[in-house]
Amino acid sequence: MNILVCIKRIPDIAGQVTLDGAETGIDESGLGHTMSSHEECAVELAIQTAAATGGKVTVLTLGPAEAVEQLRAAAAVGANDGILIETADPDAFGPEDIAQVIADVVRDRAEQGQEFDLVLLGNDAADTGDFQVPIRLAYELEYPVLTSIQTLSPTDGSAASGGIEARGIGPAGAELFSVDLPAVIAVQEGGVDPRYPSITGRMKAKKAPIAEYDAPDPGAGNPRMRLELPPEKTSAVTILGEGPDAAPALVDVLEEIGVLR
């Protein structure tokens, strides 16, 4: 089973976040970059599934030339090769644009003899919060789609005509699906623990083949007007009093929060 995993280069915002001069994006000059936890789990599921069926894992990203870093990070844990759709301005691409670009690449690879039985993505974008690309991609490819999936189990060996069982968490609890291939599946973190790269894996990743495509013009679209940082949270301490004089105020507070009745 050959699997394509779509990942996204996002800023690592564990530290202080600031906006750029135009206030339309995050100032990434002092930040590292990574992929989302959903996508890390998607890569792990792809590696496990490909190993069980004798297939290969390809990772794809749309982004600047530096996004090769994320492709090689996936290769370091077991992906076989990567695809970079290069653009200097990935923020100009909306969910519909991204789905169209990925679908075009999937069709192009199929014409070259590299067909994907399964396409995995993160359940949503960690930086923009979009939940659209997996569904839009499935529509473009005319594939069935599942979302919020946490584990996968092949049901018919490595044959593309087979299927796969997928488990996830829905509004009412755990859900089990069986879907025919090819299919698009959006992965939610929590079902597997992504592996850490070994030294050998890091060395092999440097030689992993990366196919490159030029991203098309996304068109005018709906440009982002402005971003705003949330207001800083403040905290305050109220001194109820000192010594015995604070007792009545303390009783009032305990009654207010339901400790005393």
C-alpha positions as protocol buffer text, in pm:
chain_id: "A"
residue {
  index: 1
  type: MET
  ca { x: 0 y: 0 z: 0 }
}
residue {
  index: 2
  type: ASN
  ca { x: 154 y: 329 z: -113 }
}
residue {
  index: 3
  type: ILE
  ca { x: 65 y: 621 z: 109 }
}
residue {
  index: 4
  type: LEU
  ca { x: 92 y: 997 z: 63 }
}
residue {
  index: 5
  type: VAL
  ca { x: 109 y: 1210 z: 378 }
}
residue {
  index: 6
  type: CYS
  ca { x: 49 y: 1584 z: 341 }
}
residue {
  index: 7
  type: ILE
  ca { x: 226 y: 1797 z: 603 }
}
residue {
  index: 8
  type: LYS
  ca { x: 261 y: 2170 z: 665 }
}
residue {
  index: 9
  type: ARG
  ca { x: 557 y: 2376 z: 780 }
}
residue {
  index: 10
  type: ILE
  ca { x: 439 y: 2586 z: 1074 }
}
residue {
  index: 11
  type: PRO
  ca { x: 621 y: 2811 z: 1322 }
}
residue {
  index: 12
  type: ASP
  ca { x: 703 y: 2656 z: 1657 }
}
residue {
  index: 13
  type: ILE
  ca { x: 518 y: 2896 z: 1884 }
}
residue {
  index: 14
  type: ALA
  ca { x: 633 y: 2761 z: 2218 }
}
residue {
  index: 15
  type: GLY
  ca { x: 796 y: 3098 z: 2281 }
}
residue {
  index: 16
  type: GLN
  ca { x: 678 y: 3458 z: 2250 }
}
residue {
  index: 17
  type: VAL
  ca { x: 462 y: 3529 z: 1944 }
}
residue {
  index: 18
  type: THR
  ca { x: 483 y: 3866 z: 1768 }
}
residue {
  index: 19
  type: LEU
  ca { x: 326 y: 3994 z: 1447 }
}
residue {
  index: 20
  type: ASP
  ca { x: 509 y: 4112 z: 1139 }
}
residue {
  index: 21
  type: GLY
  ca { x: 521 y: 4477 z: 1037 }
}
residue {
  index: 22
  type: ALA
  ca { x: 206 y: 4456 z: 825 }
}
residue {
  index: 23
  type: GLU
  ca { x: 18 y: 4276 z: 1106 }
}
residue {
  index: 24
  type: THR
  ca { x: -100 y: 4012 z: 860 }
}
residue {
  index: 25
  type: GLY
  ca { x: 116 y: 3724 z: 981 }
}
residue {
  index: 26
  type: ILE
  ca { x: 345 y: 3595 z: 1254 }
}
residue {
  index: 27
  type: ASP
  ca { x: 700 y: 3727 z: 1265 }
}
residue {
  index: 28
  type: GLU
  ca { x: 890 y: 3401 z: 1211 }
}
residue {
  index: 29
  type: SER
  ca { x: 1240 y: 3550 z: 1213 }
}
residue {
  index: 30
  type: GLY
  ca { x: 1319 y: 3422 z: 1562 }
}
residue {
  index: 31
  type: LEU
  ca { x: 1113 y: 3104 z: 1555 }
}
residue {
  index: 32
  type: GLY
  ca { x: 1193 y: 2746 z: 1465 }
}
residue {
  index: 33
  type: HIS
  ca { x: 959 y: 2541 z: 1247 }
}
residue {
  index: 34
  type: THR
  ca { x: 791 y: 2204 z: 1278 }
}
residue {
  index: 35
  type: MET
  ca { x: 483 y: 2010 z: 1168 }
}
residue {
  index: 36
  type: SER
  ca { x: 166 y: 1974 z: 1374 }
}
residue {
  index: 37
  type: SER
  ca { x: 107 y: 1691 z: 1620 }
}
residue {
  index: 38
  type: HIS
  ca { x: -181 y: 1567 z: 1400 }
}
residue {
  index: 39
  type: GLU
  ca { x: 59 y: 1536 z: 1107 }
}
residue {
  index: 40
  type: GLU
  ca { x: 326 y: 1365 z: 1317 }
}
residue {
  index: 41
  type: CYS
  ca { x: 66 y: 1100 z: 1401 }
}
residue {
  index: 42
  type: ALA
  ca { x: -34 y: 1078 z: 1033 }
}
residue {
  index: 43
  type: VAL
  ca { x: 330 y: 1008 z: 941 }
}
residue {
  index: 44
  type: GLU
  ca { x: 351 y: 741 z: 1212 }
}
residue {
  index: 45
  type: LEU
  ca { x: 30 y: 571 z: 1095 }
}
residue {
  index: 46
  type: ALA
  ca { x: 154 y: 579 z: 736 }
}
residue {
  index: 47
  type: ILE
  ca { x: 485 y: 416 z: 830 }
}
residue {
  index: 48
  type: GLN
  ca { x: 311 y: 144 z: 1032 }
}
residue {
  index: 49
  type: THR
  ca { x: 55 y: 74 z: 759 }
}
residue {
  index: 50
  type: ALA
  ca { x: 312 y: 69 z: 479 }
}
residue {
  index: 51
  type: ALA
  ca { x: 531 y: -169 z: 679 }
}
residue {
  index: 52
  type: ALA
  ca { x: 236 y: -404 z: 732 }
}
residue {
  index: 53
  type: THR
  ca { x: 144 y: -407 z: 363 }
}
residue {
  index: 54
  type: GLY
  ca { x: 483 y: -381 z: 195 }
}
residue {
  index: 55
  type: GLY
  ca { x: 425 y: -31 z: 60 }
}
residue {
  index: 56
  type: LYS
  ca { x: 603 y: 303 z: 63 }
}
residue {
  index: 57
  type: VAL
  ca { x: 542 y: 640 z: 229 }
}
residue {
  index: 58
  type: THR
  ca { x: 575 y: 972 z: 47 }
}
residue {
  index: 59
  type: VAL
  ca { x: 545 y: 1304 z: 228 }
}
residue {
  index: 60
  type: LEU
  ca { x: 428 y: 1622 z: 54 }
}
residue {
  index: 61
  type: THR
  ca { x: 429 y: 1986 z: 155 }
}
residue {
  index: 62
  type: LEU
  ca { x: 346 y: 2320 z: -4 }
}
residue {
  index: 63
  type: GLY
  ca { x: 578 y: 2591 z: 115 }
}
residue {
  index: 64
  type: PRO
  ca { x: 910 y: 2770 z: 74 }
}
residue {
  index: 65
  type: ALA
  ca { x: 1236 y: 2596 z: -12 }
}
residue {
  index: 66
  type: GLU
  ca { x: 1309 y: 2571 z: 361 }
}
residue {
  index: 67
  type: ALA
  ca { x: 1012 y: 2332 z: 398 }
}
residue {
  index: 68
  type: VAL
  ca { x: 1245 y: 2056 z: 280 }
}
residue {
  index: 69
  type: GLU
  ca { x: 1346 y: 2049 z: 648 }
}
residue {
  index: 70
  type: GLN
  ca { x: 1005 y: 1907 z: 742 }
}
residue {
  index: 71
  type: LEU
  ca { x: 1014 y: 1656 z: 456 }
}
residue {
  index: 72
  type: ARG
  ca { x: 1351 y: 1528 z: 575 }
}
residue {
  index: 73
  type: ALA
  ca { x: 1224 y: 1515 z: 933 }
}
residue {
  index: 74
  type: ALA
  ca { x: 955 y: 1274 z: 813 }
}
residue {
  index: 75
  type: ALA
  ca { x: 1214 y: 1078 z: 615 }
}
residue {
  index: 76
  type: ALA
  ca { x: 1426 y: 1049 z: 930 }
}
residue {
  index: 77
  type: VAL
  ca { x: 1153 y: 843 z: 1098 }
}
residue {
  index: 78
  type: GLY
  ca { x: 1080 y: 619 z: 800 }
}
residue {
  index: 79
  type: ALA
  ca { x: 923 y: 799 z: 504 }
}
residue {
  index: 80
  type: ASN
  ca { x: 1076 y: 693 z: 172 }
}
residue {
  index: 81
  type: ASP
  ca { x: 1067 y: 1014 z: -31 }
}
residue {
  index: 82
  type: GLY
  ca { x: 919 y: 1361 z: -45 }
}
residue {
  index: 83
  type: ILE
  ca { x: 746 y: 1612 z: -271 }
}
residue {
  index: 84
  type: LEU
  ca { x: 797 y: 1988 z: -234 }
}
residue {
  index: 85
  type: ILE
  ca { x: 547 y: 2219 z: -402 }
}
residue {
  index: 86
  type: GLU
  ca { x: 752 y: 2534 z: -376 }
}
residue {
  index: 87
  type: THR
  ca { x: 609 y: 2880 z: -320 }
}
residue {
  index: 88
  type: ALA
  ca { x: 754 y: 3182 z: -145 }
}
residue {
  index: 89
  type: ASP
  ca { x: 409 y: 3279 z: -15 }
}
residue {
  index: 90
  type: PRO
  ca { x: 218 y: 2975 z: 116 }
}
residue {
  index: 91
  type: ASP
  ca { x: -22 y: 3203 z: 306 }
}
residue {
  index: 92
  type: ALA
  ca { x: -163 y: 3316 z: -30 }
}
residue {
  index: 93
  type: PHE
  ca { x: -314 y: 2968 z: -77 }
}
residue {
  index: 94
  type: GLY
  ca { x: -652 y: 2904 z: 81 }
}
residue {
  index: 95
  type: PRO
  ca { x: -790 y: 2557 z: 159 }
}
residue {
  index: 96
  type: GLU
  ca { x: -951 y: 2523 z: -184 }
}
residue {
  index: 97
  type: ASP
  ca { x: -627 y: 2625 z: -357 }
}
residue {
  index: 98
  type: ILE
  ca { x: -421 y: 2380 z: -151 }
}
residue {
  index: 99
  type: ALA
  ca { x: -661 y: 2092 z: -219 }
}
residue {
  index: 100
  type: GLN
  ca { x: -651 y: 2164 z: -592 }
}
residue {
  index: 101
  type: VAL
  ca { x: -270 y: 2176 z: -599 }
}
residue {
  index: 102
  type: ILE
  ca { x: -237 y: 1848 z: -407 }
}
residue {
  index: 103
  type: ALA
  ca { x: -494 y: 1679 z: -631 }
}
residue {
  index: 104
  type: ASP
  ca { x: -303 y: 1791 z: -941 }
}
residue {
  index: 105
  type: VAL
  ca { x: 19 y: 1643 z: -801 }
}
residue {
  index: 106
  type: VAL
  ca { x: -156 y: 1315 z: -710 }
}
residue {
  index: 107
  type: ARG
  ca { x: -286 y: 1286 z: -1066 }
}
residue {
  index: 108
  type: ASP
  ca { x: 53 y: 1376 z: -1213 }
}
residue {
  index: 109
  type: ARG
  ca { x: 230 y: 1113 z: -1002 }
}
residue {
  index: 110
  type: ALA
  ca { x: -29 y: 855 z: -1112 }
}
residue {
  index: 111
  type: GLU
  ca { x: 50 y: 934 z: -1476 }
}
residue {
  index: 112
  type: GLN
  ca { x: 417 y: 873 z: -1393 }
}
residue {
  index: 113
  type: GLY
  ca { x: 332 y: 533 z: -1243 }
}
residue {
  index: 114
  type: GLN
  ca { x: 327 y: 631 z: -873 }
}
residue {
  index: 115
  type: GLU
  ca { x: -29 y: 577 z: -755 }
}
residue {
  index: 116
  type: PHE
  ca { x: -128 y: 637 z: -394 }
}
residue {
  index: 117
  type: ASP
  ca { x: -375 y: 400 z: -231 }
}
residue {
  index: 118
  type: LEU
  ca { x: -420 y: 627 z: 69 }
}
residue {
  index: 119
  type: VAL
  ca { x: -379 y: 1000 z: 131 }
}
residue {
  index: 120
  type: LEU
  ca { x: -335 y: 1110 z: 493 }
}
residue {
  index: 121
  type: LEU
  ca { x: -352 y: 1465 z: 628 }
}
residue {
  index: 122
  type: GLY
  ca { x: -374 y: 1627 z: 969 }
}
residue {
  index: 123
  type: ASN
  ca { x: -728 y: 1673 z: 1090 }
}
residue {
  index: 124
  type: ASP
  ca { x: -688 y: 2052 z: 1088 }
}
residue {
  index: 125
  type: ALA
  ca { x: -420 y: 2313 z: 1033 }
}
residue {
  index: 126
  type: ALA
  ca { x: -239 y: 2396 z: 1356 }
}
residue {
  index: 127
  type: ASP
  ca { x: -173 y: 2757 z: 1258 }
}
residue {
  index: 128
  type: THR
  ca { x: -495 y: 2862 z: 1084 }
}
residue {
  index: 129
  type: GLY
  ca { x: -745 y: 2619 z: 1236 }
}
residue {
  index: 130
  type: ASP
  ca { x: -887 y: 2515 z: 897 }
}
residue {
  index: 131
  type: PHE
  ca { x: -1073 y: 2184 z: 886 }
}
residue {
  index: 132
  type: GLN
  ca { x: -1125 y: 2202 z: 510 }
}
residue {
  index: 133
  type: VAL
  ca { x: -834 y: 2063 z: 308 }
}
residue {
  index: 134
  type: PRO
  ca { x: -900 y: 1687 z: 361 }
}
residue {
  index: 135
  type: ILE
  ca { x: -1265 y: 1719 z: 260 }
}
residue {
  index: 136
  type: ARG
  ca { x: -1190 y: 1946 z: -35 }
}
residue {
  index: 137
  type: LEU
  ca { x: -911 y: 1714 z: -151 }
}
residue {
  index: 138
  type: ALA
  ca { x: -1140 y: 1412 z: -138 }
}
residue {
  index: 139
  type: TYR
  ca { x: -1393 y: 1604 z: -345 }
}
residue {
  index: 140
  type: GLU
  ca { x: -1129 y: 1693 z: -605 }
}
residue {
  index: 141
  type: LEU
  ca { x: -1007 y: 1332 z: -630 }
}
residue {
  index: 142
  type: GLU
  ca { x: -1356 y: 1180 z: -597 }
}
residue {
  index: 143
  type: TYR
  ca { x: -1234 y: 964 z: -308 }
}
residue {
  index: 144
  type: PRO
  ca { x: -1420 y: 870 z: 10 }
}
residue {
  index: 145
  type: VAL
  ca { x: -1305 y: 1066 z: 316 }
}
residue {
  index: 146
  type: LEU
  ca { x: -1289 y: 1001 z: 690 }
}
residue {
  index: 147
  type: THR
  ca { x: -1201 y: 1260 z: 955 }
}
residue {
  index: 148
  type: SER
  ca { x: -1086 y: 1255 z: 1319 }
}
residue {
  index: 149
  type: ILE
  ca { x: -920 y: 914 z: 1273 }
}
residue {
  index: 150
  type: GLN
  ca { x: -665 y: 785 z: 1525 }
}
residue {
  index: 151
  type: THR
  ca { x: -573 y: 429 z: 1419 }
}
residue {
  index: 152
  type: LEU
  ca { x: -567 y: 231 z: 1093 }
}
residue {
  index: 153
  type: SER
  ca { x: -580 y: -143 z: 1018 }
}
residue {
  index: 154
  type: PRO
  ca { x: -550 y: -280 z: 660 }
}
residue {
  index: 155
  type: THR
  ca { x: -823 y: -530 z: 574 }
}
residue {
  index: 156
  type: ASP
  ca { x: -695 y: -682 z: 249 }
}
residue {
  index: 157
  type: GLY
  ca { x: -318 y: -698 z: 237 }
}
residue {
  index: 158
  type: SER
  ca { x: -144 y: -460 z: -1 }
}
residue {
  index: 159
  type: ALA
  ca { x: -401 y: -456 z: -279 }
}
residue {
  index: 160
  type: ALA
  ca { x: -530 y: -113 z: -371 }
}
residue {
  index: 161
  type: SER
  ca { x: -869 y: -275 z: -435 }
}
residue {
  index: 162
  type: GLY
  ca { x: -884 y: -371 z: -69 }
}
residue {
  index: 163
  type: GLY
  ca { x: -984 y: -153 z: 219 }
}
residue {
  index: 164
  type: ILE
  ca { x: -886 y: -26 z: 556 }
}
residue {
  index: 165
  type: GLU
  ca { x: -1046 y: -8 z: 899 }
}
residue {
  index: 166
  type: ALA
  ca { x: -1020 y: 324 z: 1075 }
}
residue {
  index: 167
  type: ARG
  ca { x: -1098 y: 411 z: 1434 }
}
residue {
  index: 168
  type: GLY
  ca { x: -1156 y: 757 z: 1570 }
}
residue {
  index: 169
  type: ILE
  ca { x: -1343 y: 965 z: 1822 }
}
residue {
  index: 170
  type: GLY
  ca { x: -1679 y: 1111 z: 1725 }
}
residue {
  index: 171
  type: PRO
  ca { x: -1935 y: 1327 z: 1904 }
}
residue {
  index: 172
  type: ALA
  ca { x: -2091 y: 1022 z: 2071 }
}
residue {
  index: 173
  type: GLY
  ca { x: -1772 y: 829 z: 2146 }
}
residue {
  index: 174
  type: ALA
  ca { x: -1543 y: 582 z: 1970 }
}
residue {
  index: 175
  type: GLU
  ca { x: -1622 y: 511 z: 1604 }
}
residue {
  index: 176
  type: LEU
  ca { x: -1512 y: 230 z: 1368 }
}
residue {
  index: 177
  type: PHE
  ca { x: -1523 y: 269 z: 989 }
}
residue {
  index: 178
  type: SER
  ca { x: -1439 y: 46 z: 696 }
}
residue {
  index: 179
  type: VAL
  ca { x: -1352 y: 227 z: 374 }
}
residue {
  index: 180
  type: ASP
  ca { x: -1253 y: 111 z: 27 }
}
residue {
  index: 181
  type: LEU
  ca { x: -932 y: 238 z: -128 }
}
residue {
  index: 182
  type: PRO
  ca { x: -818 y: 478 z: -258 }
}
residue {
  index: 183
  type: ALA
  ca { x: -932 y: 713 z: 16 }
}
residue {
  index: 184
  type: VAL
  ca { x: -848 y: 1035 z: 198 }
}
residue {
  index: 185
  type: ILE
  ca { x: -818 y: 1019 z: 578 }
}
residue {
  index: 186
  type: ALA
  ca { x: -772 y: 1308 z: 821 }
}
residue {
  index: 187
  type: VAL
  ca { x: -576 y: 1202 z: 1129 }
}
residue {
  index: 188
  type: GLN
  ca { x: -630 y: 1331 z: 1481 }
}
residue {
  index: 189
  type: GLU
  ca { x: -357 y: 1299 z: 1742 }
}
residue {
  index: 190
  type: GLY
  ca { x: -396 y: 1060 z: 2034 }
}
residue {
  index: 191
  type: GLY
  ca { x: -407 y: 715 z: 1874 }
}
residue {
  index: 192
  type: VAL
  ca { x: -34 y: 655 z: 1827 }
}
residue {
  index: 193
  type: ASP
  ca { x: 293 y: 788 z: 1964 }
}
residue {
  index: 194
  type: PRO
  ca { x: 515 y: 932 z: 1689 }
}
residue {
  index: 195
  type: ARG
  ca { x: 859 y: 773 z: 1690 }
}
residue {
  index: 196
  type: TYR
  ca { x: 1180 y: 966 z: 1741 }
}
residue {
  index: 197
  type: PRO
  ca { x: 1441 y: 970 z: 1464 }
}
residue {
  index: 198
  type: SER
  ca { x: 1754 y: 763 z: 1514 }
}
residue {
  index: 199
  type: ILE
  ca { x: 2101 y: 880 z: 1416 }
}
residue {
  index: 200
  type: THR
  ca { x: 2091 y: 634 z: 1126 }
}
residue {
  index: 201
  type: GLY
  ca { x: 1752 y: 767 z: 1023 }
}
residue {
  index: 202
  type: ARG
  ca { x: 1879 y: 1125 z: 1022 }
}
residue {
  index: 203
  type: MET
  ca { x: 2171 y: 1025 z: 801 }
}
residue {
  index: 204
  type: LYS
  ca { x: 1945 y: 841 z: 554 }
}
residue {
  index: 205
  type: ALA
  ca { x: 1705 y: 1136 z: 545 }
}
residue {
  index: 206
  type: LYS
  ca { x: 1977 y: 1357 z: 398 }
}
residue {
  index: 207
  type: LYS
  ca { x: 1977 y: 1134 z: 88 }
}
residue {
  index: 208
  type: ALA
  ca { x: 1600 y: 1085 z: 60 }
}
residue {
  index: 209
  type: PRO
  ca { x: 1481 y: 1185 z: -290 }
}
residue {
  index: 210
  type: ILE
  ca { x: 1274 y: 1504 z: -301 }
}
residue {
  index: 211
  type: ALA
  ca { x: 1068 y: 1578 z: -613 }
}
residue {
  index: 212
  type: GLU
  ca { x: 1002 y: 1948 z: -670 }
}
residue {
  index: 213
  type: TYR
  ca { x: 706 y: 2124 z: -829 }
}
residue {
  index: 214
  type: ASP
  ca { x: 648 y: 2495 z: -881 }
}
residue {
  index: 215
  type: ALA
  ca { x: 326 y: 2605 z: -714 }
}
residue {
  index: 216
  type: PRO
  ca { x: 76 y: 2770 z: -951 }
}
residue {
  index: 217
  type: ASP
  ca { x: -53 y: 3123 z: -906 }
}
residue {
  index: 218
  type: PRO
  ca { x: -323 y: 3101 z: -636 }
}
residue {
  index: 219
  type: GLY
  ca { x: -512 y: 3396 z: -785 }
}
residue {
  index: 220
  type: ALA
  ca { x: -659 y: 3688 z: -594 }
}
residue {
  index: 221
  type: GLY
  ca { x: -851 y: 3486 z: -337 }
}
residue {
  index: 222
  type: ASN
  ca { x: -950 y: 3647 z: -9 }
}
residue {
  index: 223
  type: PRO
  ca { x: -646 y: 3828 z: 131 }
}
residue {
  index: 224
  type: ARG
  ca { x: -594 y: 3841 z: 505 }
}
residue {
  index: 225
  type: MET
  ca { x: -654 y: 4195 z: 626 }
}
residue {
  index: 226
  type: ARG
  ca { x: -509 y: 4189 z: 975 }
}
residue {
  index: 227
  type: LEU
  ca { x: -419 y: 3971 z: 1271 }
}
residue {
  index: 228
  type: GLU
  ca { x: -458 y: 4072 z: 1633 }
}
residue {
  index: 229
  type: LEU
  ca { x: -287 y: 3919 z: 1932 }
}
residue {
  index: 230
  type: PRO
  ca { x: -521 y: 3826 z: 2217 }
}
residue {
  index: 231
  type: PRO
  ca { x: -510 y: 4064 z: 2513 }
}
residue {
  index: 232
  type: GLU
  ca { x: -259 y: 3973 z: 2778 }
}
residue {
  index: 233
  type: LYS
  ca { x: -409 y: 3795 z: 3074 }
}
residue {
  index: 234
  type: THR
  ca { x: -367 y: 3975 z: 3401 }
}
residue {
  index: 235
  type: SER
  ca { x: -402 y: 3843 z: 3753 }
}
residue {
  index: 236
  type: ALA
  ca { x: -471 y: 4018 z: 4078 }
}
residue {
  index: 237
  type: VAL
  ca { x: -459 y: 3927 z: 4445 }
}
residue {
  index: 238
  type: THR
  ca { x: -715 y: 4064 z: 4686 }
}
residue {
  index: 239
  type: ILE
  ca { x: -603 y: 4095 z: 5046 }
}
residue {
  index: 240
  type: LEU
  ca { x: -899 y: 4018 z: 5269 }
}
residue {
  index: 241
  type: GLY
  ca { x: -738 y: 4160 z: 5578 }
}
residue {
  index: 242
  type: GLU
  ca { x: -498 y: 4062 z: 5852 }
}
residue {
  index: 243
  type: GLY
  ca { x: -548 y: 3848 z: 6159 }
}
residue {
  index: 244
  type: PRO
  ca { x: -894 y: 3805 z: 6311 }
}
residue {
  index: 245
  type: ASP
  ca { x: -1027 y: 4100 z: 6110 }
}
residue {
  index: 246
  type: ALA
  ca { x: -1003 y: 3889 z: 5791 }
}
residue {
  index: 247
  type: ALA
  ca { x: -1232 y: 3613 z: 5923 }
}
residue {
  index: 248
  type: PRO
  ca { x: -1570 y: 3763 z: 5815 }
}
residue {
  index: 249
  type: ALA
  ca { x: -1441 y: 3833 z: 5464 }
}
residue {
  index: 250
  type: LEU
  ca { x: -1301 y: 3478 z: 5441 }
}
residue {
  index: 251
  type: VAL
  ca { x: -1636 y: 3330 z: 5543 }
}
residue {
  index: 252
  type: ASP
  ca { x: -1809 y: 3538 z: 5274 }
}
residue {
  index: 253
  type: VAL
  ca { x: -1570 y: 3408 z: 5007 }
}
residue {
  index: 254
  type: LEU
  ca { x: -1613 y: 3045 z: 5117 }
}
residue {
  index: 255
  type: GLU
  ca { x: -1990 y: 3084 z: 5105 }
}
residue {
  index: 256
  type: GLU
  ca { x: -1969 y: 3244 z: 4761 }
}
residue {
  index: 257
  type: ILE
  ca { x: -1776 y: 2951 z: 4613 }
}
residue {
  index: 258
  type: GLY
  ca { x: -1998 y: 2693 z: 4782 }
}
residue {
  index: 259
  type: VAL
  ca { x: -1759 y: 2558 z: 5044 }
}
residue {
  index: 260
  type: LEU
  ca { x: -1978 y: 2682 z: 5328 }
}
residue {
  index: 261
  type: ARG
  ca { x: -2355 y: 2685 z: 5316 }
}
